[in-house]
Amino acid sequence: MPPARSIAHVSLLYLARHAGLSGFARSRYVTRLRRDRDAGNTGFNADGKLIAGLKADLQFGTAGAGVTEAVATVSPRLRGRYRALAPGLLTYLRAMPERLRCAPVSLSQPTVVVADLPIKLRAHLGVQHPDGSVEVVWFWCDEEPPKSETVALVHHLLAEHLELLHPAASRVVILDVRRGTRYEAPLGISGHNLDGFIASEAAAFRASWSAAAA
């Protein structure tokens, strides 16, 4: 049996990026991920402090003080990234209906299996609205905008497993943070084809992962 570190599994973010690639870029991407994981390089959450600032703004009813403080106090090597992301987060926050009556809530991070590939569903933010319903928010922070395939894959996987993320979850929002664009429905792929599309993406990821060991 191969060591656990060599078994294919993927986060929602990495599978979403894979869906937006084509040709040899897909296999190169998975090969890099496998080499990093086998070397024990799991990375870190570079945007954690910024998201914590957004949650503080929601919790205490401030209009961006938490996000602004995160930008000001983050390490210099991340400050440029934070400055690029902060305007989109502030736009999202300030456009929220009844913002002062909303609150951040914790979300679970379930693992689901598609085409024998375990996928960890991690959304960035849960927002409870005054009626008790919870909005599940997933952030796209890459420099390039998300492809329609990326939006479709993320939205469908989260929407299909809302009850695992939070018992009161009722909708999914994908926020392209750098451009301040929000998506509340899949783009470019009809609903009845989404399951097949996601299964094919998962299978392609697994195949590239296995090939990278050769």
MODELLER restraints for C-alpha pairs under 7 A, 6 or more apart:
rsr = mdl.restraints
at = mdl.atoms
rsr.add(forms.Gaussian(group=physical.xy_distance, feature=features.Distance(at['CA:5:A'], at['CA:37:A']), mean=6.57, stdev=0.5))
rsr.add(forms.Gaussian(group=physical.xy_distance, feature=features.Distance(at['CA:5:A'], at['CA:38:A']), mean=5.79, stdev=0.5))
rsr.add(forms.Gaussian(group=physical.xy_distance, feature=features.Distance(at['CA:6:A'], at['CA:38:A']), mean=6.40, stdev=0.5))
rsr.add(forms.Gaussian(group=physical.xy_distance, feature=features.Distance(at['CA:8:A'], at['CA:117:A']), mean=6.60, stdev=0.5))
rsr.add(forms.Gaussian(group=physical.xy_distance, feature=features.Distance(at['CA:8:A'], at['CA:206:A']), mean=6.21, stdev=0.5))
rsr.add(forms.Gaussian(group=physical.xy_distance, feature=features.Distance(at['CA:8:A'], at['CA:209:A']), mean=6.41, stdev=0.5))
rsr.add(forms.Gaussian(group=physical.xy_distance, feature=features.Distance(at['CA:9:A'], at['CA:117:A']), mean=5.84, stdev=0.5))
rsr.add(forms.Gaussian(group=physical.xy_distance, feature=features.Distance(at['CA:9:A'], at['CA:118:A']), mean=4.91, stdev=0.5))
rsr.add(forms.Gaussian(group=physical.xy_distance, feature=features.Distance(at['CA:9:A'], at['CA:119:A']), mean=6.07, stdev=0.5))
rsr.add(forms.Gaussian(group=physical.xy_distance, feature=features.Distance(at['CA:10:A'], at['CA:118:A']), mean=6.42, stdev=0.5))
rsr.add(forms.Gaussian(group=physical.xy_distance, feature=features.Distance(at['CA:10:A'], at['CA:119:A']), mean=5.06, stdev=0.5))
rsr.add(forms.Gaussian(group=physical.xy_distance, feature=features.Distance(at['CA:10:A'], at['CA:120:A']), mean=6.39, stdev=0.5))
rsr.add(forms.Gaussian(group=physical.xy_distance, feature=features.Distance(at['CA:11:A'], at['CA:119:A']), mean=5.43, stdev=0.5))
rsr.add(forms.Gaussian(group=physical.xy_distance, feature=features.Distance(at['CA:11:A'], at['CA:120:A']), mean=4.69, stdev=0.5))
rsr.add(forms.Gaussian(group=physical.xy_distance, feature=features.Distance(at['CA:11:A'], at['CA:121:A']), mean=6.57, stdev=0.5))
rsr.add(forms.Gaussian(group=physical.xy_distance, feature=features.Distance(at['CA:12:A'], at['CA:119:A']), mean=6.16, stdev=0.5))
rsr.add(forms.Gaussian(group=physical.xy_distance, feature=features.Distance(at['CA:12:A'], at['CA:120:A']), mean=5.84, stdev=0.5))
rsr.add(forms.Gaussian(group=physical.xy_distance, feature=features.Distance(at['CA:12:A'], at['CA:121:A']), mean=5.44, stdev=0.5))
rsr.add(forms.Gaussian(group=physical.xy_distance, feature=features.Distance(at['CA:12:A'], at['CA:122:A']), mean=6.59, stdev=0.5))
rsr.add(forms.Gaussian(group=physical.xy_distance, feature=features.Distance(at['CA:16:A'], at['CA:150:A']), mean=5.00, stdev=0.5))
rsr.add(forms.Gaussian(group=physical.xy_distance, feature=features.Distance(at['CA:16:A'], at['CA:153:A']), mean=6.63, stdev=0.5))
rsr.add(forms.Gaussian(group=physical.xy_distance, feature=features.Distance(at['CA:16:A'], at['CA:154:A']), mean=6.48, stdev=0.5))
rsr.add(forms.Gaussian(group=physical.xy_distance, feature=features.Distance(at['CA:17:A'], at['CA:150:A']), mean=6.73, stdev=0.5))
rsr.add(forms.Gaussian(group=physical.xy_distance, feature=features.Distance(at['CA:18:A'], at['CA:26:A']), mean=6.02, stdev=0.5))
rsr.add(forms.Gaussian(group=physical.xy_distance, feature=features.Distance(at['CA:19:A'], at['CA:149:A']), mean=5.96, stdev=0.5))
rsr.add(forms.Gaussian(group=physical.xy_distance, feature=features.Distance(at['CA:19:A'], at['CA:150:A']), mean=5.60, stdev=0.5))
rsr.add(forms.Gaussian(group=physical.xy_distance, feature=features.Distance(at['CA:19:A'], at['CA:201:A']), mean=6.53, stdev=0.5))
rsr.add(forms.Gaussian(group=physical.xy_distance, feature=features.Distance(at['CA:20:A'], at['CA:147:A']), mean=5.47, stdev=0.5))
rsr.add(forms.Gaussian(group=physical.xy_distance, feature=features.Distance(at['CA:20:A'], at['CA:149:A']), mean=6.07, stdev=0.5))
rsr.add(forms.Gaussian(group=physical.xy_distance, feature=features.Distance(at['CA:20:A'], at['CA:150:A']), mean=5.62, stdev=0.5))
rsr.add(forms.Gaussian(group=physical.xy_distance, feature=features.Distance(at['CA:27:A'], at['CA:208:A']), mean=5.49, stdev=0.5))
rsr.add(forms.Gaussian(group=physical.xy_distance, feature=features.Distance(at['CA:30:A'], at['CA:205:A']), mean=6.93, stdev=0.5))
rsr.add(forms.Gaussian(group=physical.xy_distance, feature=features.Distance(at['CA:30:A'], at['CA:208:A']), mean=6.20, stdev=0.5))
rsr.add(forms.Gaussian(group=physical.xy_distance, feature=features.Distance(at['CA:30:A'], at['CA:209:A']), mean=6.04, stdev=0.5))
rsr.add(forms.Gaussian(group=physical.xy_distance, feature=features.Distance(at['CA:31:A'], at['CA:209:A']), mean=6.53, stdev=0.5))
rsr.add(forms.Gaussian(group=physical.xy_distance, feature=features.Distance(at['CA:31:A'], at['CA:212:A']), mean=5.20, stdev=0.5))
rsr.add(forms.Gaussian(group=physical.xy_distance, feature=features.Distance(at['CA:34:A'], at['CA:209:A']), mean=6.68, stdev=0.5))
rsr.add(forms.Gaussian(group=physical.xy_distance, feature=features.Distance(at['CA:36:A'], at['CA:42:A']), mean=6.86, stdev=0.5))
rsr.add(forms.Gaussian(group=physical.xy_distance, feature=features.Distance(at['CA:49:A'], at['CA:70:A']), mean=6.07, stdev=0.5))
rsr.add(forms.Gaussian(group=physical.xy_distance, feature=features.Distance(at['CA:50:A'], at['CA:67:A']), mean=5.86, stdev=0.5))
rsr.add(forms.Gaussian(group=physical.xy_distance, feature=features.Distance(at['CA:50:A'], at['CA:70:A']), mean=5.37, stdev=0.5))
rsr.add(forms.Gaussian(group=physical.xy_distance, feature=features.Distance(at['CA:53:A'], at['CA:66:A']), mean=4.04, stdev=0.5))
rsr.add(forms.Gaussian(group=physical.xy_distance, feature=features.Distance(at['CA:53:A'], at['CA:67:A']), mean=4.51, stdev=0.5))
rsr.add(forms.Gaussian(group=physical.xy_distance, feature=features.Distance(at['CA:53:A'], at['CA:70:A']), mean=5.94, stdev=0.5))
rsr.add(forms.Gaussian(group=physical.xy_distance, feature=features.Distance(at['CA:54:A'], at['CA:66:A']), mean=5.89, stdev=0.5))
rsr.add(forms.Gaussian(group=physical.xy_distance, feature=features.Distance(at['CA:54:A'], at['CA:67:A']), mean=5.36, stdev=0.5))
rsr.add(forms.Gaussian(group=physical.xy_distance, feature=features.Distance(at['CA:55:A'], at['CA:104:A']), mean=5.88, stdev=0.5))
rsr.add(forms.Gaussian(group=physical.xy_distance, feature=features.Distance(at['CA:56:A'], at['CA:66:A']), mean=5.78, stdev=0.5))
rsr.add(forms.Gaussian(group=physical.xy_distance, feature=features.Distance(at['CA:57:A'], at['CA:63:A']), mean=6.24, stdev=0.5))
rsr.add(forms.Gaussian(group=physical.xy_distance, feature=features.Distance(at['CA:57:A'], at['CA:64:A']), mean=5.89, stdev=0.5))
rsr.add(forms.Gaussian(group=physical.xy_distance, feature=features.Distance(at['CA:57:A'], at['CA:65:A']), mean=6.54, stdev=0.5))
rsr.add(forms.Gaussian(group=physical.xy_distance, feature=features.Distance(at['CA:57:A'], at['CA:66:A']), mean=5.37, stdev=0.5))
rsr.add(forms.Gaussian(group=physical.xy_distance, feature=features.Distance(at['CA:58:A'], at['CA:102:A']), mean=6.64, stdev=0.5))
rsr.add(forms.Gaussian(group=physical.xy_distance, feature=features.Distance(at['CA:58:A'], at['CA:103:A']), mean=5.45, stdev=0.5))
rsr.add(forms.Gaussian(group=physical.xy_distance, feature=features.Distance(at['CA:58:A'], at['CA:104:A']), mean=6.15, stdev=0.5))
rsr.add(forms.Gaussian(group=physical.xy_distance, feature=features.Distance(at['CA:59:A'], at['CA:103:A']), mean=5.27, stdev=0.5))
rsr.add(forms.Gaussian(group=physical.xy_distance, feature=features.Distance(at['CA:59:A'], at['CA:104:A']), mean=6.17, stdev=0.5))
rsr.add(forms.Gaussian(group=physical.xy_distance, feature=features.Distance(at['CA:61:A'], at['CA:100:A']), mean=5.17, stdev=0.5))
rsr.add(forms.Gaussian(group=physical.xy_distance, feature=features.Distance(at['CA:63:A'], at['CA:94:A']), mean=6.58, stdev=0.5))
rsr.add(forms.Gaussian(group=physical.xy_distance, feature=features.Distance(at['CA:64:A'], at['CA:90:A']), mean=6.08, stdev=0.5))
rsr.add(forms.Gaussian(group=physical.xy_distance, feature=features.Distance(at['CA:67:A'], at['CA:86:A']), mean=6.60, stdev=0.5))
rsr.add(forms.Gaussian(group=physical.xy_distance, feature=features.Distance(at['CA:71:A'], at['CA:79:A']), mean=6.13, stdev=0.5))
rsr.add(forms.Gaussian(group=physical.xy_distance, feature=features.Distance(at['CA:71:A'], at['CA:82:A']), mean=5.57, stdev=0.5))
rsr.add(forms.Gaussian(group=physical.xy_distance, feature=features.Distance(at['CA:71:A'], at['CA:83:A']), mean=6.35, stdev=0.5))
rsr.add(forms.Gaussian(group=physical.xy_distance, feature=features.Distance(at['CA:84:A'], at['CA:178:A']), mean=6.28, stdev=0.5))
rsr.add(forms.Gaussian(group=physical.xy_distance, feature=features.Distance(at['CA:85:A'], at['CA:177:A']), mean=5.86, stdev=0.5))
rsr.add(forms.Gaussian(group=physical.xy_distance, feature=features.Distance(at['CA:85:A'], at['CA:178:A']), mean=5.25, stdev=0.5))
rsr.add(forms.Gaussian(group=physical.xy_distance, feature=features.Distance(at['CA:88:A'], at['CA:177:A']), mean=4.77, stdev=0.5))
rsr.add(forms.Gaussian(group=physical.xy_distance, feature=features.Distance(at['CA:88:A'], at['CA:178:A']), mean=5.69, stdev=0.5))
rsr.add(forms.Gaussian(group=physical.xy_distance, feature=features.Distance(at['CA:88:A'], at['CA:179:A']), mean=6.32, stdev=0.5))
rsr.add(forms.Gaussian(group=physical.xy_distance, feature=features.Distance(at['CA:88:A'], at['CA:180:A']), mean=4.28, stdev=0.5))
rsr.add(forms.Gaussian(group=physical.xy_distance, feature=features.Distance(at['CA:89:A'], at['CA:177:A']), mean=6.28, stdev=0.5))
rsr.add(forms.Gaussian(group=physical.xy_distance, feature=features.Distance(at['CA:91:A'], at['CA:180:A']), mean=6.69, stdev=0.5))
rsr.add(forms.Gaussian(group=physical.xy_distance, feature=features.Distance(at['CA:101:A'], at['CA:129:A']), mean=6.89, stdev=0.5))
rsr.add(forms.Gaussian(group=physical.xy_distance, feature=features.Distance(at['CA:101:A'], at['CA:130:A']), mean=5.87, stdev=0.5))
rsr.add(forms.Gaussian(group=physical.xy_distance, feature=features.Distance(at['CA:102:A'], at['CA:127:A']), mean=6.58, stdev=0.5))
rsr.add(forms.Gaussian(group=physical.xy_distance, feature=features.Distance(at['CA:102:A'], at['CA:128:A']), mean=5.55, stdev=0.5))
rsr.add(forms.Gaussian(group=physical.xy_distance, feature=features.Distance(at['CA:102:A'], at['CA:129:A']), mean=4.81, stdev=0.5))
rsr.add(forms.Gaussian(group=physical.xy_distance, feature=features.Distance(at['CA:102:A'], at['CA:130:A']), mean=6.07, stdev=0.5))
rsr.add(forms.Gaussian(group=physical.xy_distance, feature=features.Distance(at['CA:103:A'], at['CA:127:A']), mean=5.67, stdev=0.5))
rsr.add(forms.Gaussian(group=physical.xy_distance, feature=features.Distance(at['CA:103:A'], at['CA:128:A']), mean=5.26, stdev=0.5))
rsr.add(forms.Gaussian(group=physical.xy_distance, feature=features.Distance(at['CA:103:A'], at['CA:129:A']), mean=6.95, stdev=0.5))
rsr.add(forms.Gaussian(group=physical.xy_distance, feature=features.Distance(at['CA:104:A'], at['CA:126:A']), mean=5.59, stdev=0.5))
rsr.add(forms.Gaussian(group=physical.xy_distance, feature=features.Distance(at['CA:104:A'], at['CA:127:A']), mean=4.68, stdev=0.5))
rsr.add(forms.Gaussian(group=physical.xy_distance, feature=features.Distance(at['CA:104:A'], at['CA:128:A']), mean=6.12, stdev=0.5))
rsr.add(forms.Gaussian(group=physical.xy_distance, feature=features.Distance(at['CA:105:A'], at['CA:126:A']), mean=5.05, stdev=0.5))
rsr.add(forms.Gaussian(group=physical.xy_distance, feature=features.Distance(at['CA:105:A'], at['CA:127:A']), mean=5.87, stdev=0.5))
rsr.add(forms.Gaussian(group=physical.xy_distance, feature=features.Distance(at['CA:105:A'], at['CA:128:A']), mean=6.39, stdev=0.5))
rsr.add(forms.Gaussian(group=physical.xy_distance, feature=features.Distance(at['CA:106:A'], at['CA:126:A']), mean=6.17, stdev=0.5))
rsr.add(forms.Gaussian(group=physical.xy_distance, feature=features.Distance(at['CA:107:A'], at['CA:126:A']), mean=6.14, stdev=0.5))
rsr.add(forms.Gaussian(group=physical.xy_distance, feature=features.Distance(at['CA:107:A'], at['CA:165:A']), mean=5.30, stdev=0.5))
rsr.add(forms.Gaussian(group=physical.xy_distance, feature=features.Distance(at['CA:107:A'], at['CA:166:A']), mean=5.71, stdev=0.5))
rsr.add(forms.Gaussian(group=physical.xy_distance, feature=features.Distance(at['CA:108:A'], at['CA:164:A']), mean=6.78, stdev=0.5))
rsr.add(forms.Gaussian(group=physical.xy_distance, feature=features.Distance(at['CA:108:A'], at['CA:165:A']), mean=4.71, stdev=0.5))
rsr.add(forms.Gaussian(group=physical.xy_distance, feature=features.Distance(at['CA:108:A'], at['CA:166:A']), mean=6.50, stdev=0.5))
rsr.add(forms.Gaussian(group=physical.xy_distance, feature=features.Distance(at['CA:109:A'], at['CA:120:A']), mean=6.55, stdev=0.5))
rsr.add(forms.Gaussian(group=physical.xy_distance, feature=features.Distance(at['CA:109:A'], at['CA:121:A']), mean=5.45, stdev=0.5))
rsr.add(forms.Gaussian(group=physical.xy_distance, feature=features.Distance(at['CA:109:A'], at['CA:122:A']), mean=5.03, stdev=0.5))
rsr.add(forms.Gaussian(group=physical.xy_distance, feature=features.Distance(at['CA:109:A'], at['CA:165:A']), mean=6.42, stdev=0.5))
rsr.add(forms.Gaussian(group=physical.xy_distance, feature=features.Distance(at['CA:110:A'], at['CA:120:A']), mean=5.90, stdev=0.5))
rsr.add(forms.Gaussian(group=physical.xy_distance, feature=features.Distance(at['CA:110:A'], at['CA:121:A']), mean=5.58, stdev=0.5))
rsr.add(forms.Gaussian(group=physical.xy_distance, feature=features.Distance(at['CA:110:A'], at['CA:164:A']), mean=6.46, stdev=0.5))
rsr.add(forms.Gaussian(group=physical.xy_distance, feature=features.Distance(at['CA:110:A'], at['CA:165:A']), mean=6.89, stdev=0.5))
rsr.add(forms.Gaussian(group=physical.xy_distance, feature=features.Distance(at['CA:111:A'], at['CA:118:A']), mean=6.21, stdev=0.5))
rsr.add(forms.Gaussian(group=physical.xy_distance, feature=features.Distance(at['CA:111:A'], at['CA:119:A']), mean=5.34, stdev=0.5))
rsr.add(forms.Gaussian(group=physical.xy_distance, feature=features.Distance(at['CA:111:A'], at['CA:120:A']), mean=4.25, stdev=0.5))
rsr.add(forms.Gaussian(group=physical.xy_distance, feature=features.Distance(at['CA:111:A'], at['CA:121:A']), mean=5.95, stdev=0.5))
rsr.add(forms.Gaussian(group=physical.xy_distance, feature=features.Distance(at['CA:112:A'], at['CA:118:A']), mean=5.63, stdev=0.5))
rsr.add(forms.Gaussian(group=physical.xy_distance, feature=features.Distance(at['CA:112:A'], at['CA:119:A']), mean=5.31, stdev=0.5))
rsr.add(forms.Gaussian(group=physical.xy_distance, feature=features.Distance(at['CA:112:A'], at['CA:120:A']), mean=6.49, stdev=0.5))
rsr.add(forms.Gaussian(group=physical.xy_distance, feature=features.Distance(at['CA:113:A'], at['CA:119:A']), mean=5.95, stdev=0.5))
rsr.add(forms.Gaussian(group=physical.xy_distance, feature=features.Distance(at['CA:114:A'], at['CA:199:A']), mean=5.91, stdev=0.5))
rsr.add(forms.Gaussian(group=physical.xy_distance, feature=features.Distance(at['CA:114:A'], at['CA:202:A']), mean=6.35, stdev=0.5))
rsr.add(forms.Gaussian(group=physical.xy_distance, feature=features.Distance(at['CA:115:A'], at['CA:199:A']), mean=5.48, stdev=0.5))
rsr.add(forms.Gaussian(group=physical.xy_distance, feature=features.Distance(at['CA:115:A'], at['CA:202:A']), mean=5.98, stdev=0.5))
rsr.add(forms.Gaussian(group=physical.xy_distance, feature=features.Distance(at['CA:115:A'], at['CA:203:A']), mean=5.78, stdev=0.5))
rsr.add(forms.Gaussian(group=physical.xy_distance, feature=features.Distance(at['CA:117:A'], at['CA:202:A']), mean=6.05, stdev=0.5))
rsr.add(forms.Gaussian(group=physical.xy_distance, feature=features.Distance(at['CA:117:A'], at['CA:206:A']), mean=6.68, stdev=0.5))
rsr.add(forms.Gaussian(group=physical.xy_distance, feature=features.Distance(at['CA:123:A'], at['CA:136:A']), mean=6.74, stdev=0.5))
rsr.add(forms.Gaussian(group=physical.xy_distance, feature=features.Distance(at['CA:123:A'], at['CA:137:A']), mean=6.07, stdev=0.5))
rsr.add(forms.Gaussian(group=physical.xy_distance, feature=features.Distance(at['CA:123:A'], at['CA:138:A']), mean=4.83, stdev=0.5))
rsr.add(forms.Gaussian(group=physical.xy_distance, feature=features.Distance(at['CA:124:A'], at['CA:137:A']), mean=6.00, stdev=0.5))
rsr.add(forms.Gaussian(group=physical.xy_distance, feature=features.Distance(at['CA:124:A'], at['CA:138:A']), mean=5.18, stdev=0.5))
rsr.add(forms.Gaussian(group=physical.xy_distance, feature=features.Distance(at['CA:124:A'], at['CA:139:A']), mean=6.38, stdev=0.5))
rsr.add(forms.Gaussian(group=physical.xy_distance, feature=features.Distance(at['CA:125:A'], at['CA:136:A']), mean=6.13, stdev=0.5))
rsr.add(forms.Gaussian(group=physical.xy_distance, feature=features.Distance(at['CA:125:A'], at['CA:137:A']), mean=5.03, stdev=0.5))
rsr.add(forms.Gaussian(group=physical.xy_distance, feature=features.Distance(at['CA:125:A'], at['CA:138:A']), mean=6.69, stdev=0.5))
rsr.add(forms.Gaussian(group=physical.xy_distance, feature=features.Distance(at['CA:126:A'], at['CA:134:A']), mean=6.36, stdev=0.5))
rsr.add(forms.Gaussian(group=physical.xy_distance, feature=features.Distance(at['CA:126:A'], at['CA:135:A']), mean=5.69, stdev=0.5))
rsr.add(forms.Gaussian(group=physical.xy_distance, feature=features.Distance(at['CA:126:A'], at['CA:136:A']), mean=4.86, stdev=0.5))
rsr.add(forms.Gaussian(group=physical.xy_distance, feature=features.Distance(at['CA:126:A'], at['CA:137:A']), mean=6.13, stdev=0.5))
rsr.add(forms.Gaussian(group=physical.xy_distance, feature=features.Distance(at['CA:127:A'], at['CA:134:A']), mean=5.36, stdev=0.5))
rsr.add(forms.Gaussian(group=physical.xy_distance, feature=features.Distance(at['CA:127:A'], at['CA:135:A']), mean=5.05, stdev=0.5))
rsr.add(forms.Gaussian(group=physical.xy_distance, feature=features.Distance(at['CA:127:A'], at['CA:136:A']), mean=6.65, stdev=0.5))
rsr.add(forms.Gaussian(group=physical.xy_distance, feature=features.Distance(at['CA:128:A'], at['CA:134:A']), mean=4.33, stdev=0.5))
rsr.add(forms.Gaussian(group=physical.xy_distance, feature=features.Distance(at['CA:128:A'], at['CA:135:A']), mean=6.37, stdev=0.5))
rsr.add(forms.Gaussian(group=physical.xy_distance, feature=features.Distance(at['CA:133:A'], at['CA:168:A']), mean=5.37, stdev=0.5))
rsr.add(forms.Gaussian(group=physical.xy_distance, feature=features.Distance(at['CA:133:A'], at['CA:169:A']), mean=5.99, stdev=0.5))
rsr.add(forms.Gaussian(group=physical.xy_distance, feature=features.Distance(at['CA:133:A'], at['CA:170:A']), mean=6.10, stdev=0.5))
rsr.add(forms.Gaussian(group=physical.xy_distance, feature=features.Distance(at['CA:134:A'], at['CA:168:A']), mean=5.51, stdev=0.5))
rsr.add(forms.Gaussian(group=physical.xy_distance, feature=features.Distance(at['CA:134:A'], at['CA:169:A']), mean=4.35, stdev=0.5))
rsr.add(forms.Gaussian(group=physical.xy_distance, feature=features.Distance(at['CA:134:A'], at['CA:170:A']), mean=5.86, stdev=0.5))
rsr.add(forms.Gaussian(group=physical.xy_distance, feature=features.Distance(at['CA:135:A'], at['CA:169:A']), mean=5.93, stdev=0.5))
rsr.add(forms.Gaussian(group=physical.xy_distance, feature=features.Distance(at['CA:135:A'], at['CA:170:A']), mean=6.26, stdev=0.5))
rsr.add(forms.Gaussian(group=physical.xy_distance, feature=features.Distance(at['CA:135:A'], at['CA:171:A']), mean=5.27, stdev=0.5))
rsr.add(forms.Gaussian(group=physical.xy_distance, feature=features.Distance(at['CA:135:A'], at['CA:172:A']), mean=5.96, stdev=0.5))
rsr.add(forms.Gaussian(group=physical.xy_distance, feature=features.Distance(at['CA:136:A'], at['CA:169:A']), mean=6.64, stdev=0.5))
rsr.add(forms.Gaussian(group=physical.xy_distance, feature=features.Distance(at['CA:136:A'], at['CA:171:A']), mean=6.21, stdev=0.5))
rsr.add(forms.Gaussian(group=physical.xy_distance, feature=features.Distance(at['CA:136:A'], at['CA:172:A']), mean=4.83, stdev=0.5))
rsr.add(forms.Gaussian(group=physical.xy_distance, feature=features.Distance(at['CA:136:A'], at['CA:173:A']), mean=6.14, stdev=0.5))
rsr.add(forms.Gaussian(group=physical.xy_distance, feature=features.Distance(at['CA:137:A'], at['CA:172:A']), mean=5.95, stdev=0.5))
rsr.add(forms.Gaussian(group=physical.xy_distance, feature=features.Distance(at['CA:137:A'], at['CA:173:A']), mean=4.80, stdev=0.5))
rsr.add(forms.Gaussian(group=physical.xy_distance, feature=features.Distance(at['CA:137:A'], at['CA:174:A']), mean=5.80, stdev=0.5))
rsr.add(forms.Gaussian(group=physical.xy_distance, feature=features.Distance(at['CA:138:A'], at['CA:173:A']), mean=6.37, stdev=0.5))
rsr.add(forms.Gaussian(group=physical.xy_distance, feature=features.Distance(at['CA:138:A'], at['CA:174:A']), mean=4.89, stdev=0.5))
rsr.add(forms.Gaussian(group=physical.xy_distance, feature=features.Distance(at['CA:138:A'], at['CA:175:A']), mean=6.24, stdev=0.5))
rsr.add(forms.Gaussian(group=physical.xy_distance, feature=features.Distance(at['CA:139:A'], at['CA:174:A']), mean=5.94, stdev=0.5))
rsr.add(forms.Gaussian(group=physical.xy_distance, feature=features.Distance(at['CA:139:A'], at['CA:175:A']), mean=4.96, stdev=0.5))
rsr.add(forms.Gaussian(group=physical.xy_distance, feature=features.Distance(at['CA:139:A'], at['CA:176:A']), mean=6.16, stdev=0.5))
rsr.add(forms.Gaussian(group=physical.xy_distance, feature=features.Distance(at['CA:139:A'], at['CA:177:A']), mean=6.32, stdev=0.5))
rsr.add(forms.Gaussian(group=physical.xy_distance, feature=features.Distance(at['CA:140:A'], at['CA:175:A']), mean=6.01, stdev=0.5))
rsr.add(forms.Gaussian(group=physical.xy_distance, feature=features.Distance(at['CA:140:A'], at['CA:176:A']), mean=4.77, stdev=0.5))
rsr.add(forms.Gaussian(group=physical.xy_distance, feature=features.Distance(at['CA:140:A'], at['CA:177:A']), mean=5.94, stdev=0.5))
rsr.add(forms.Gaussian(group=physical.xy_distance, feature=features.Distance(at['CA:141:A'], at['CA:176:A']), mean=6.42, stdev=0.5))
rsr.add(forms.Gaussian(group=physical.xy_distance, feature=features.Distance(at['CA:141:A'], at['CA:177:A']), mean=5.54, stdev=0.5))
rsr.add(forms.Gaussian(group=physical.xy_distance, feature=features.Distance(at['CA:141:A'], at['CA:178:A']), mean=6.27, stdev=0.5))
rsr.add(forms.Gaussian(group=physical.xy_distance, feature=features.Distance(at['CA:145:A'], at['CA:176:A']), mean=6.82, stdev=0.5))
rsr.add(forms.Gaussian(group=physical.xy_distance, feature=features.Distance(at['CA:148:A'], at['CA:187:A']), mean=5.13, stdev=0.5))
rsr.add(forms.Gaussian(group=physical.xy_distance, feature=features.Distance(at['CA:148:A'], at['CA:188:A']), mean=5.60, stdev=0.5))
rsr.add(forms.Gaussian(group=physical.xy_distance, feature=features.Distance(at['CA:149:A'], at['CA:188:A']), mean=7.00, stdev=0.5))
rsr.add(forms.Gaussian(group=physical.xy_distance, feature=features.Distance(at['CA:151:A'], at['CA:186:A']), mean=5.78, stdev=0.5))
rsr.add(forms.Gaussian(group=physical.xy_distance, feature=features.Distance(at['CA:151:A'], at['CA:187:A']), mean=6.35, stdev=0.5))
rsr.add(forms.Gaussian(group=physical.xy_distance, feature=features.Distance(at['CA:152:A'], at['CA:186:A']), mean=4.12, stdev=0.5))
rsr.add(forms.Gaussian(group=physical.xy_distance, feature=features.Distance(at['CA:152:A'], at['CA:187:A']), mean=5.53, stdev=0.5))
rsr.add(forms.Gaussian(group=physical.xy_distance, feature=features.Distance(at['CA:152:A'], at['CA:189:A']), mean=6.85, stdev=0.5))
rsr.add(forms.Gaussian(group=physical.xy_distance, feature=features.Distance(at['CA:153:A'], at['CA:198:A']), mean=6.28, stdev=0.5))
rsr.add(forms.Gaussian(group=physical.xy_distance, feature=features.Distance(at['CA:155:A'], at['CA:172:A']), mean=6.56, stdev=0.5))
rsr.add(forms.Gaussian(group=physical.xy_distance, feature=features.Distance(at['CA:155:A'], at['CA:185:A']), mean=6.75, stdev=0.5))
rsr.add(forms.Gaussian(group=physical.xy_distance, feature=features.Distance(at['CA:155:A'], at['CA:186:A']), mean=5.98, stdev=0.5))
rsr.add(forms.Gaussian(group=physical.xy_distance, feature=features.Distance(at['CA:158:A'], at['CA:172:A']), mean=6.94, stdev=0.5))
rsr.add(forms.Gaussian(group=physical.xy_distance, feature=features.Distance(at['CA:159:A'], at['CA:171:A']), mean=6.88, stdev=0.5))
rsr.add(forms.Gaussian(group=physical.xy_distance, feature=features.Distance(at['CA:159:A'], at['CA:172:A']), mean=6.23, stdev=0.5))
rsr.add(forms.Gaussian(group=physical.xy_distance, feature=features.Distance(at['CA:162:A'], at['CA:169:A']), mean=5.64, stdev=0.5))
rsr.add(forms.Gaussian(group=physical.xy_distance, feature=features.Distance(at['CA:162:A'], at['CA:170:A']), mean=6.94, stdev=0.5))
rsr.add(forms.Gaussian(group=physical.xy_distance, feature=features.Distance(at['CA:163:A'], at['CA:169:A']), mean=6.39, stdev=0.5))
rsr.add(forms.Gaussian(group=physical.xy_distance, feature=features.Distance(at['CA:172:A'], at['CA:184:A']), mean=6.17, stdev=0.5))
rsr.add(forms.Gaussian(group=physical.xy_distance, feature=features.Distance(at['CA:173:A'], at['CA:182:A']), mean=6.58, stdev=0.5))
rsr.add(forms.Gaussian(group=physical.xy_distance, feature=features.Distance(at['CA:173:A'], at['CA:183:A']), mean=5.79, stdev=0.5))
rsr.add(forms.Gaussian(group=physical.xy_distance, feature=features.Distance(at['CA:173:A'], at['CA:184:A']), mean=4.92, stdev=0.5))
rsr.add(forms.Gaussian(group=physical.xy_distance, feature=features.Distance(at['CA:174:A'], at['CA:182:A']), mean=5.58, stdev=0.5))
rsr.add(forms.Gaussian(group=physical.xy_distance, feature=features.Distance(at['CA:174:A'], at['CA:183:A']), mean=5.02, stdev=0.5))
rsr.add(forms.Gaussian(group=physical.xy_distance, feature=features.Distance(at['CA:174:A'], at['CA:184:A']), mean=6.42, stdev=0.5))
rsr.add(forms.Gaussian(group=physical.xy_distance, feature=features.Distance(at['CA:175:A'], at['CA:181:A']), mean=5.78, stdev=0.5))
rsr.add(forms.Gaussian(group=physical.xy_distance, feature=features.Distance(at['CA:175:A'], at['CA:182:A']), mean=4.40, stdev=0.5))
rsr.add(forms.Gaussian(group=physical.xy_distance, feature=features.Distance(at['CA:175:A'], at['CA:183:A']), mean=6.35, stdev=0.5))
rsr.add(forms.Gaussian(group=physical.xy_distance, feature=features.Distance(at['CA:176:A'], at['CA:182:A']), mean=6.11, stdev=0.5))
